[in-house]
Amino acid sequence: SRAVLQTILFYFGLRVRATIGRLSDEDLEDFLVNHLFTGSFEITFSMLFLTFRTTTCIFENGLGDRECYAPSSCGTFISCFLLLWWAIKLFQRSIKSEWRKELTISIKDIASMEKISLRRGIEGFFTITTCICGIFLFSMMSVNEANLTTINVFGSIGIVSGIGVLISEIYSSLKAQKRKREESEDVDETEEKEEMPVKECSWIFIGFSFALTTTYSLMNVCHAITLEERFLWMSSAIFPVVGTSLVMAVFMKPQRTDVAYKRFFYIHFVSFCIVGPVSATIGYIRMDEHFKSFFAAIRVPAWLLACWFAWKLRLSVAKLPPQELSDFLCQTILVKGTAAMGPMLFFSFETISCFISQGSINSDQCRNTTNAALFLSANVGILFTLSLVRSTVPRSVQRKIDWEFAAIATLKVKWWQQLELGFLTVTGLTSLFLLSCLGVEGDEHLVVFSVGIIGCTGISLMLLTTSVIIVKQLQTQSEEELQALTDEEELEKLEKDRVTIAELEKGMFVGAVV
């Protein structure tokens, strides 16, 4: 099977090589220098890092020790993933620059999912699968006695998915390029089609978020009924990712105000914010852990206030200009939200790898890793929320609150920016400490929990400061516009906006405190 696979890749490789030979001088230079040459160094150093992580196990246990088979296998599979990803990027750069934009899927196409064919959808699913397998295997590199079968299964799934993406990308693009050459054989210039702004994201993303929240709630219900702690730990592991997906889902259709959509949102909210915490509270009470049941119970009012805050922000997003709304949905919600989920998955897998290393999901030796992973995920989630809050206002307001590196270098920043910088520094230092605590086994240390609380408090205070400053800037801008207007209809409209800003101020304050 390996020989057949290599023969197929060799055949397509020759066809891609012929395509590269037809590139213009400028595109060929970009391909050879910026992607082939530079990319080879990046991939080489990444694989060397993985190799050196394996050699540390060999130094500790000796050459040929079976405990090092797991880290070695993980490093090999991840190296294969990196090579496949590099090959895909190289192929995408082998396309002529004037065709690349038309043949490449944009983030707007992904957001709306209107121009995504079934093949492209399967290709995207395989890409996500490969990424998840890579994150899982990287977290398993610190486990010496891991199950090799589990590692081989995840590694094989990731390689098959990656190869499927590569072959699909090569086949479809070669076919499309051949068609383009036939169509534009005598045409030197191509007209660029203007992309329409995205008004809402596809139901596919909202459905995925709903599936995650339902799974999370079912795990808590199963724990409340059976009192088996594996359900509790599994729900805790996916909690940050599920919470982030719910926040993203709230803003994916900001202009929908019909009754049917509101009912769906309420069901989505109840599934995660009420059923999950209430079930966890019942489970803790049945286990006579009243301290934990208290913290599980206060999640309900906290999530109620947080979702009320998010709904207020959603109304503000709906009033953004079309292009700014499109950028908010594509860049802030999809790109930054997905980027935030990557570290969260890694932190969750680090907790799972600790349990595998201890051979029990009920081991108390993983408390430090669990606490560190929880607080790091919380910091990432709050940073995403901070980015989301800053993007819910017009760009004229964003420019007034954005940082300038020149001003930071000379410390000529406003007083509230100094506060934000201080809070961010505290969170950054505590996060570095928590990163070093991942994988630390032994009795639970109060220092880890205390440092995590300090970091979360710092980033929360930064969110609170930013929210208050945004509202003040909105008030100042509305007052300036009010003084410049004389038309009665426009004055009436602006007065309604001022009422909305006042409501937003309360919502931002309450939400940031939560």
C-alpha positions as CSV (number, residue, x, y, z in Angstrom):
1,S,0.0,0.0,0.0
2,R,2.9,2.3,0.7
3,A,4.3,1.6,-2.8
4,V,1.0,2.4,-4.4
5,L,0.6,5.6,-2.4
6,Q,4.1,6.8,-3.3
7,T,3.6,6.0,-7.0
8,I,0.4,8.1,-7.0
9,L,2.2,11.0,-5.2
10,F,5.1,10.7,-7.7
11,Y,2.8,10.9,-10.7
12,F,1.0,14.0,-9.4
13,G,4.4,15.5,-8.4
14,L,5.6,15.3,-12.0
15,R,2.4,17.0,-13.2
16,V,2.8,19.8,-10.6
17,R,6.5,20.2,-11.6
18,A,5.3,20.9,-15.2
19,T,2.9,23.4,-13.9
20,I,5.6,25.2,-11.9
21,G,7.7,25.4,-15.1
22,R,5.0,27.5,-16.7
23,L,5.0,30.2,-14.0
24,S,6.1,33.7,-14.7
25,D,9.5,34.8,-13.5
26,E,8.1,36.8,-10.6
27,D,5.8,33.9,-9.4
28,L,8.7,31.4,-9.9
29,E,11.0,33.5,-7.8
30,D,8.4,33.7,-5.0
31,F,7.8,30.0,-5.2
32,L,11.5,29.0,-5.0
33,V,12.7,31.6,-2.5
34,N,9.9,32.3,-0.1
35,H,8.2,28.9,0.0
36,L,10.5,26.1,-1.2
37,F,13.8,27.4,0.3
38,T,12.5,29.2,3.4
39,G,9.8,26.7,4.0
40,S,12.3,23.8,3.9
41,F,14.3,25.5,6.8
42,E,11.1,26.0,8.9
43,I,10.0,22.4,8.4
44,T,13.5,21.1,9.1
45,F,13.9,23.0,12.4
46,S,10.4,21.8,13.5
47,M,11.3,18.2,12.8
48,L,14.6,18.6,14.6
49,F,12.7,20.0,17.7
50,L,10.5,16.9,17.6
51,T,13.5,14.7,17.3
52,F,15.3,16.3,20.3
53,R,12.2,15.9,22.4
54,T,12.4,12.2,21.7
55,T,16.2,12.1,22.5
56,T,15.5,13.5,26.0
57,C,13.5,10.3,26.8
58,I,16.4,8.2,25.4
59,F,18.9,10.0,27.7
60,E,16.6,9.4,30.7
61,N,15.8,5.7,30.1
62,G,18.5,4.5,27.7
63,L,18.5,3.5,24.1
64,G,16.0,0.8,23.2
65,D,13.8,1.3,26.2
66,R,10.2,0.6,25.4
67,E,9.1,3.7,27.3
68,C,10.4,5.8,24.5
69,Y,8.4,4.1,21.8
70,A,5.4,6.4,22.4
71,P,7.3,9.8,22.1
72,S,9.2,8.5,19.1
73,S,6.0,7.4,17.3
74,C,4.3,10.8,18.1
75,G,7.3,12.7,16.7
76,T,7.3,10.6,13.5
77,F,3.6,11.1,12.9
78,I,3.7,14.9,13.6
79,S,6.7,15.2,11.2
80,C,4.7,13.5,8.5
81,F,1.8,15.9,9.1
82,L,4.2,18.9,8.7
83,L,5.6,17.5,5.5
84,L,2.1,17.1,4.1
85,W,1.1,20.6,5.1
86,W,4.3,22.0,3.5
87,A,3.5,20.0,0.3
88,I,0.0,21.5,0.2
89,K,1.3,25.0,0.6
90,L,3.9,24.5,-2.1
91,F,1.3,23.3,-4.5
92,Q,-1.0,26.2,-3.8
93,R,1.9,28.5,-4.7
94,S,2.6,26.6,-7.9
95,I,-0.6,28.3,-9.4
96,K,-0.3,31.5,-11.4
97,S,-0.9,34.5,-9.2
98,E,-3.7,35.8,-11.5
99,W,-5.6,32.5,-11.1
100,R,-4.8,31.8,-7.5
101,K,-7.5,34.1,-6.1
102,E,-10.2,32.5,-8.2
103,L,-9.1,28.9,-7.5
104,T,-8.5,29.4,-3.7
105,I,-11.3,29.5,-1.3
106,S,-11.6,32.8,0.6
107,I,-12.6,33.2,4.2
108,K,-15.8,34.8,3.0
109,D,-16.7,31.7,1.1
110,I,-16.1,29.6,4.2
111,A,-18.2,31.9,6.3
112,S,-21.3,31.7,4.0
113,M,-20.6,28.1,2.8
114,E,-22.5,29.1,-0.4
115,K,-19.8,28.3,-2.9
116,I,-18.4,25.3,-1.0
117,S,-18.8,22.0,-2.9
118,L,-19.2,18.6,-1.3
119,R,-15.6,17.8,-2.2
120,R,-14.3,21.0,-0.6
121,G,-16.4,20.3,2.5
122,I,-14.8,16.9,2.9
123,E,-11.4,18.4,2.3
124,G,-12.0,20.9,5.1
125,F,-13.1,18.1,7.4
126,F,-10.0,16.1,6.7
127,T,-7.9,19.2,7.4
128,I,-9.5,19.8,10.8
129,T,-9.1,16.0,11.6
130,T,-5.3,16.2,10.8
131,C,-4.9,19.3,13.0
132,I,-6.7,17.7,15.9
133,C,-4.6,14.5,15.6
134,G,-1.5,16.6,15.5
135,I,-2.4,18.5,18.7
136,F,-3.3,15.2,20.5
137,L,-0.1,13.5,19.5
138,F,2.0,16.5,20.5
139,S,0.5,16.4,24.0
140,M,1.2,12.7,24.2
141,M,4.9,13.1,23.6
142,S,5.4,13.7,27.4
143,V,3.8,10.3,28.2
144,N,6.3,7.5,28.4
145,E,3.9,4.6,29.0
146,A,1.2,5.6,26.6
147,N,-0.9,3.1,24.6
148,L,0.9,2.6,21.3
149,T,-2.4,1.4,19.7
150,T,-4.1,4.7,20.4
151,I,-1.1,6.7,19.1
152,N,-0.9,4.6,15.9
153,V,-4.7,5.0,15.3
154,F,-4.6,8.8,15.7
155,G,-1.4,9.0,13.6
156,S,-2.8,6.8,10.8
157,I,-6.0,8.8,10.7
158,G,-4.1,12.1,10.5
159,I,-1.8,10.8,7.7
160,V,-4.7,9.4,5.7
161,S,-6.6,12.6,6.1
162,G,-3.6,14.7,5.1
163,I,-2.9,12.6,2.0
164,G,-6.5,12.8,1.0
165,V,-6.4,16.6,1.2
166,L,-3.2,16.8,-0.8
167,I,-4.4,14.5,-3.6
168,S,-7.8,16.2,-3.7
169,E,-6.1,19.6,-3.9
170,I,-3.7,18.6,-6.6
171,Y,-6.3,16.8,-8.8
172,S,-9.0,19.6,-8.6
173,S,-6.6,22.4,-9.1
174,L,-4.8,20.8,-12.1
175,K,-8.2,20.2,-13.7
176,A,-9.2,23.8,-13.0
177,Q,-5.9,25.2,-14.4
178,K,-6.3,23.2,-17.6
179,R,-9.8,24.7,-18.0
180,K,-8.5,28.2,-17.3
181,R,-5.7,27.8,-19.9
182,E,-8.2,26.8,-22.5
183,E,-10.5,29.7,-21.7
184,S,-7.9,32.4,-21.5
185,E,-5.5,31.2,-24.2
186,D,-5.7,34.5,-26.1
187,V,-6.7,36.8,-23.2
188,D,-4.0,38.7,-21.3
189,E,-6.2,40.5,-18.7
190,T,-8.8,38.9,-16.4
191,E,-11.6,40.8,-14.8
192,E,-11.7,40.6,-11.0
193,K,-15.0,39.8,-9.5
194,E,-16.0,41.9,-6.6
195,E,-16.9,39.8,-3.5
196,M,-20.1,40.6,-1.8
197,P,-19.9,41.3,1.9
198,V,-20.9,38.5,4.3
199,K,-24.1,39.3,6.3
200,E,-24.3,36.1,8.3
201,C,-22.4,32.8,8.8
202,S,-23.7,29.4,7.7
203,W,-25.9,27.2,9.8
204,I,-23.3,24.5,9.7
205,F,-21.1,26.4,12.2
206,I,-24.1,27.0,14.5
207,G,-25.2,23.4,14.2
208,F,-21.7,22.3,15.2
209,S,-21.8,24.5,18.2
210,F,-25.2,23.2,19.2
211,A,-23.9,19.6,18.9
212,L,-21.0,20.5,21.2
213,T,-23.2,22.1,23.8
214,T,-25.6,19.1,23.8
215,T,-22.7,16.7,24.2
216,Y,-21.3,18.7,27.1
217,S,-24.7,18.8,28.8
218,L,-25.3,15.0,28.3
219,M,-22.0,14.2,29.9
220,N,-23.0,16.2,33.0
221,V,-26.4,14.5,33.1
222,C,-24.7,11.1,32.8
223,H,-22.4,12.0,35.7
224,A,-25.4,13.1,37.8
225,I,-27.1,9.8,37.2
226,T,-24.2,7.3,37.3
227,L,-21.7,9.3,39.5
228,E,-18.9,8.0,37.2
229,E,-16.1,10.6,37.3
230,R,-15.0,9.9,33.7
231,F,-18.1,11.8,32.4
232,L,-17.2,14.7,34.7
233,W,-13.6,14.9,33.5
234,M,-14.6,14.6,29.9
235,S,-17.1,17.5,30.2
236,S,-14.4,19.6,32.0
237,A,-11.9,18.8,29.2
238,I,-14.2,20.2,26.4
239,F,-15.7,23.0,28.5
240,P,-13.5,25.8,27.2
241,V,-14.0,24.8,23.6
242,V,-17.7,24.5,24.0
243,G,-18.0,27.8,25.7
244,T,-16.1,29.6,23.0
245,S,-18.2,27.9,20.3
246,L,-21.4,29.2,22.0
247,V,-20.0,32.8,22.1
248,M,-19.2,32.5,18.4
249,A,-22.6,31.2,17.6
250,V,-24.3,34.1,19.3
251,F,-22.8,36.6,16.8
252,M,-22.9,34.5,13.6
253,K,-26.3,35.8,12.5
254,P,-26.5,39.3,14.1
255,Q,-29.3,40.6,11.9
256,R,-31.7,37.7,12.6
257,T,-34.4,39.0,15.0
258,D,-37.3,36.6,14.1
259,V,-39.1,34.5,16.7
260,A,-37.9,31.2,15.3
261,Y,-34.3,32.1,15.6
262,K,-34.7,33.5,19.1
263,R,-36.3,30.2,20.2
264,F,-33.5,28.3,18.8
265,F,-31.0,30.5,20.6
266,Y,-32.9,30.1,23.9
267,I,-32.7,26.3,23.5
268,H,-29.0,26.5,22.6
269,F,-28.5,28.7,25.7
270,V,-30.5,26.5,28.1
271,S,-28.7,23.3,26.9
272,F,-25.2,24.7,27.9
273,C,-25.8,27.4,30.6
274,I,-28.5,25.7,32.7
275,V,-28.7,22.0,32.0
276,G,-25.0,21.5,32.3
277,P,-24.3,23.4,35.5
278,V,-27.4,22.1,37.2
279,S,-26.5,18.5,36.4
280,A,-23.0,19.0,37.6
281,T,-24.3,20.6,40.9
282,I,-26.6,17.5,41.5
283,G,-23.7,15.2,40.8
284,Y,-21.5,17.0,43.3
285,I,-24.2,17.0,46.0
286,R,-24.7,13.2,45.5
287,M,-21.0,12.8,46.0
288,D,-21.1,15.0,49.2
289,E,-18.7,17.5,47.6
290,H,-20.7,20.6,48.6
291,F,-17.8,23.1,48.0
292,K,-17.6,22.1,44.3
293,S,-21.4,22.0,44.0
294,F,-21.5,25.7,45.1
295,F,-19.1,26.7,42.3
296,A,-21.0,24.6,39.8
297,A,-24.3,26.3,40.9
298,I,-23.0,29.9,40.5
299,R,-22.2,29.2,36.9
300,V,-26.0,29.5,36.1
301,P,-26.4,33.2,37.1
302,A,-22.9,34.0,35.7
303,W,-23.8,32.6,32.3
304,L,-27.2,34.3,32.4
305,L,-25.5,37.7,32.8
306,A,-22.8,36.8,30.2
307,C,-25.3,35.8,27.6
308,W,-27.4,38.9,28.3
309,F,-24.2,41.0,27.8
310,A,-23.5,39.1,24.5
311,W,-27.0,39.7,23.3
312,K,-26.6,43.5,23.9
313,L,-23.3,43.4,21.9
314,R,-25.1,41.5,19.2
315,L,-27.5,44.4,18.7
316,S,-24.5,46.7,18.3
317,V,-22.9,44.4,15.7
318,A,-26.0,44.4,13.6
319,K,-25.7,48.2,13.1
320,L,-22.2,48.0,11.7
321,P,-21.6,49.0,8.0
322,P,-21.8,46.1,5.6
323,Q,-18.1,45.8,5.0
324,E,-17.2,46.2,8.7
325,L,-19.9,43.5,9.5
326,S,-18.3,41.2,7.0
327,D,-14.8,41.7,8.4
328,F,-16.2,41.1,11.9
329,L,-17.8,37.8,11.0
330,C,-14.9,36.5,8.9
331,Q,-11.9,37.7,10.8
332,T,-13.0,38.1,14.4
333,I,-15.6,35.3,14.7
334,L,-14.2,32.6,12.4
335,V,-10.5,33.2,12.2
336,K,-9.8,34.4,15.8
337,G,-12.4,32.1,17.3
338,T,-10.9,29.1,15.6
339,A,-7.4,30.2,16.5
340,A,-8.5,30.4,20.2
341,M,-9.8,26.8,20.1
342,G,-6.4,25.4,19.0
343,P,-4.6,26.2,22.3
344,M,-7.6,25.2,24.3
345,L,-7.6,21.7,22.6
346,F,-3.9,21.4,23.4
347,F,-4.4,22.2,27.1
348,S,-7.3,19.7,27.3
349,F,-5.1,17.0,25.7
350,E,-2.3,17.8,28.2
351,T,-4.8,17.0,31.0
352,I,-5.8,13.8,29.2
353,S,-2.1,12.8,28.7
354,C,-1.5,13.2,32.4
355,F,-4.4,10.8,33.2
356,I,-3.1,8.3,30.7
357,S,0.4,8.6,32.3
358,Q,-1.1,7.9,35.8
359,G,-3.2,5.0,34.4
360,S,-6.4,6.4,36.1
361,I,-8.8,9.2,35.4
362,N,-9.4,9.6,39.2
363,S,-5.7,10.2,40.0
364,D,-5.0,13.2,42.3
365,Q,-1.5,13.5,40.8
366,C,-2.9,15.5,37.9
367,R,-4.5,18.3,39.9
368,N,-1.7,20.8,39.1
369,T,-1.8,20.1,35.3
370,T,-5.7,20.3,35.4
371,N,-5.7,23.6,37.2
372,A,-3.0,25.1,34.9
373,A,-4.8,23.9,31.8
374,L,-8.1,25.3,33.1
375,F,-6.7,28.8,33.8
376,L,-4.8,29.0,30.6
377,S,-7.9,28.1,28.6
378,A,-9.8,30.7,30.5
379,N,-7.2,33.4,29.7
380,V,-7.4,32.5,26.0
381,G,-11.2,32.7,26.1
382,I,-11.2,36.1,27.8
383,L,-8.6,37.4,25.3
384,F,-10.9,36.3,22.5
385,T,-13.8,38.0,24.2
386,L,-11.7,41.2,24.5
387,S,-10.9,41.1,20.8
388,L,-14.6,40.5,20.0
389,V,-15.7,43.5,22.2
390,R,-13.2,45.8,20.4
391,S,-14.6,44.7,17.0
392,T,-18.3,45.4,17.8
393,V,-17.9,49.1,17.4
394,P,-17.2,51.2,14.2
395,R,-13.6,51.5,13.0
396,S,-13.7,55.2,13.9
397,V,-13.9,54.2,17.5
398,Q,-11.5,51.3,17.2
399,R,-8.8,53.7,15.9
400,K,-9.1,55.8,19.0
401,I,-8.6,52.9,21.4
402,D,-6.0,50.9,19.4
403,W,-2.4,50.8,20.6
404,E,0.5,52.2,18.6
405,F,3.9,50.5,19.1
406,A,5.7,53.8,18.7
407,A,3.7,55.2,21.6
408,I,4.3,52.1,23.7
409,A,8.1,52.3,23.0
410,T,8.2,55.9,24.2
411,L,5.6,55.3,27.0
412,K,3.5,58.1,25.6
413,V,0.2,56.3,26.1
414,K,-3.0,57.4,27.8
415,W,-3.7,56.5,31.4
416,W,-6.2,53.8,30.6
417,Q,-3.7,52.2,28.1
418,Q,-1.1,52.1,30.9
419,L,-3.7,50.1,33.0
420,E,-4.4,47.8,30.1
421,L,-0.6,47.2,29.5
422,G,-0.1,46.5,33.2
423,F,-3.0,44.0,33.3
424,L,-1.8,42.3,30.1
425,T,1.8,42.0,31.6
426,V,0.5,40.4,34.7
427,T,-1.6,37.9,32.7
428,G,1.4,37.2,30.4
429,L,3.8,36.4,33.2
430,T,1.3,34.2,35.0
431,S,0.5,32.4,31.8
432,L,4.2,31.6,31.3
433,F,4.3,30.2,34.8
434,L,1.2,28.1,34.2
435,L,2.6,26.8,30.9
436,S,5.6,25.5,32.9
437,C,3.3,23.7,35.3
438,L,1.7,21.6,32.5
439,G,2.8,18.0,33.1
440,V,3.8,18.6,36.7
441,E,2.6,15.6,38.8
442,G,2.3,15.3,42.5
443,D,0.2,16.7,45.3
444,E,-1.9,19.8,44.5
445,H,0.0,23.1,45.0
446,L,-2.0,26.2,46.1
447,V,0.5,28.3,44.2
448,V,-0.7,27.1,40.9
449,F,-4.3,27.9,41.7
450,S,-3.4,31.3,43.2
451,V,-1.3,32.3,40.2
452,G,-4.2,31.2,37.9
453,I,-6.6,33.4,39.8
454,I,-4.3,36.4,39.5
455,G,-3.9,35.9,35.7
456,C,-7.6,35.6,35.1
457,T,-8.2,38.7,37.3
458,G,-5.7,40.7,35.3
459,I,-7.2,39.9,31.9
460,S,-10.7,40.4,33.3
461,L,-9.8,43.9,34.6
462,M,-8.3,44.6,31.2
463,L,-11.6,43.6,29.6
464,L,-13.5,45.8,32.1
465,T,-11.2,48.8,31.3
466,T,-11.6,48.4,27.6
467,S,-15.4,48.1,27.8
468,V,-15.7,51.3,29.8
469,I,-13.4,53.2,27.5
470,I,-15.3,52.0,24.4
471,V,-18.6,53.2,25.8
472,K,-17.1,56.6,26.7
473,Q,-15.7,56.9,23.2
474,L,-19.1,56.1,21.8
475,Q,-20.8,58.7,24.0
476,T,-18.2,61.4,22.9
477,Q,-18.7,60.6,19.2
478,S,-22.5,60.7,19.5
479,E,-22.3,64.1,21.3
480,E,-20.1,65.5,18.5
481,E,-22.5,64.2,15.9
482,L,-25.5,65.7,17.8
483,Q,-23.9,69.1,17.8
484,A,-23.2,68.9,14.1
485,L,-26.7,67.9,13.1
486,T,-29.7,70.2,12.4
487,D,-32.2,67.9,10.6
488,E,-35.0,66.8,13.0
489,E,-35.3,63.2,11.6
490,E,-31.6,62.6,11.9
491,L,-31.6,64.1,15.4
492,E,-34.4,61.8,16.4
493,K,-32.5,58.8,15.0
494,L,-29.3,59.8,16.9
495,E,-31.2,60.2,20.1
496,K,-32.4,56.5,19.8
497,D,-28.8,55.5,19.2
498,R,-27.8,57.4,22.4
499,V,-30.3,55.3,24.3
500,T,-28.8,52.2,22.8
501,I,-25.4,53.3,23.9
502,A,-26.6,53.9,27.5
503,E,-28.0,50.3,27.6
504,L,-24.7,49.0,26.1
505,E,-22.8,50.7,28.8
506,K,-24.7,48.8,31.5
507,G,-24.3,45.6,29.5
508,M,-20.6,46.0,29.0
509,F,-20.0,46.8,32.7
510,V,-22.0,43.8,34.0
511,G,-20.6,41.4,31.4
512,A,-17.0,42.5,32.0
513,V,-17.4,42.0,35.8
514,V,-18.8,38.5,35.2
